[in-house]
């Protein structure tokens, strides 16, 4: 069993590349997680987890993260990614991610609605909702990425 993360950070970044993979890699670098080994997880924040402004981990660290990403090779297309968390008072939290061909503001609104619905399903009201998002207009190949990094 892995240890329970004690900190979380919300990250988002967008970038261009020559391929979808290099655009994704550059978006990870812009978001501040490009030198970590990401392990995709589902959408629950542990109880008592603390928010940190930025990730402070060694390059190559195995890093749990819930994320959404979108790429496109259609010049002029707008791509956005958003991550949202809702924390239940005195308890755990939920993480939701959204990606789409929309504005950053639309992505933020969508992910906030998803956080509120996830909390409502659990018969809970949020103590706090936090959202981070990004948007990008594709030139050649573009990518938008948003994630909730869970770390120790």
N, C-alpha and C positions, 0 to 999 in steps of 0.2 A: 504494500500500500504506500502511495506517495504521501508526503506531508501536506497538510492543508495550507494553502497560500494565506499569507498574513497581510499582503498589500495588493492594491489594484491601481492601474493607471489606464486612462482612456487615451487612445492614440488615433490619429487620422492623417492620411497623406495621399497625394495624387502626383502622378508623374507620367512622362512620355518615355517610350522606348522604341527600339527597332522591331521588337517582337512582344507578344503578350507577356512572356516570362520576364523579359528585361524591364518592361513597364511595371510589372508587379514588384520586381526586386527594387526598383527605384522608388516606388510608392512606399514600400516597407522602410527604406532608408529615410525618406522624408518623414515618415511617422515615428522614427526613432527605434524601430525594432528590426532593422535589416540585417544586423549582425548576430541575431539570435536564432536558435533552432525552435521554430514554432510548433507547438503541439495543440491542434485544434480541440477545444472542449465545448460542451454544451453550455447552458445559460444560467448557472446559479452562482451567486457570490456567497462565500461562506460567512457565517455569523462572526461579527467582531472584526471583519476585515477593514483595514484603513486605506484611505485614498492617498496617493502620492502624485505629485505633479508630473514626475518623469520616472522612467524606468532606469534603475541603477543595477545592471547585471553585467557579468563578464561576457564578452563575445563567445558565441558557441553554446551558451547556457540553454538547457532544455526548458522551454517557457510555455506554460499553459496560456492559451488565449482563445477567446470567443471572437470571431471576426466575420465581416462581410467584405467581399471584393467584387468589383465589376470592371471588365475590360472591353474595349471596342477598337476596331480598326476603321471606323467610319469617320472621316474628317468632318469636324463641325459638330459632332454628336456630344451632348452633355451627359456625363456620367457622375453619379454621386454615391457616396457611402456614408452611413451614419451608425453609430453605436450608442445605445442608451442603457442606463442602469436605474433600477428603482430599488431603494432600500426600505425594508419593512422595519418599523421601530422596534428595537430590541431583538431583532431576529436576522435572518439572512436577506439576500436580495436577488433580483432577477436581472438578466442581461438579455437585450434584444438587439439584433442587427438588421439593417435594411440597406439594400442597394437598388438603384434604378436609374433610368434615363430621365432625370428630373433635376430640379435645382437643389442646392444644399438646404434651403429653407423647407422645401417639400420633403426631403429625406428626413430632416429633423422632426417635422410634424408627424410623419409616418412612424418613425421609431418611438416617439413619445406615446403615440396611441397604442402601439404594441406593448410597451412597458406597462401602461395603465391597464390594458386588457389582461396581461399576464398576472398582475397584482390582483385584479378583480376576480380572476379564476381562483385565486388563493384566498379570497375573502379578506384582502388586506388593502390598506391605504398606504401610500408612500410617505416615508419621513422625508425623503429626498429623491429627486430625479435628476440625473446628470446625463448630458448628451454631448457628443463630439461628432463633427461631420466635416466632409470635404466634397468639393465638386471640381470637375475638370472638363475643359473643352478639348476634344481630341484633335491633334494635328496629324499624326500618322498612326500610332498605336498608343492609347492612353489607358490608365488604370486609376481607379479610386479605391481606397482601402480604409476601413475603420475597425478598431478592435478594442477589447477590454483585456489587458494583460493582467494575469494573476501571478504574483511572484512572492518570494520568501524574504 
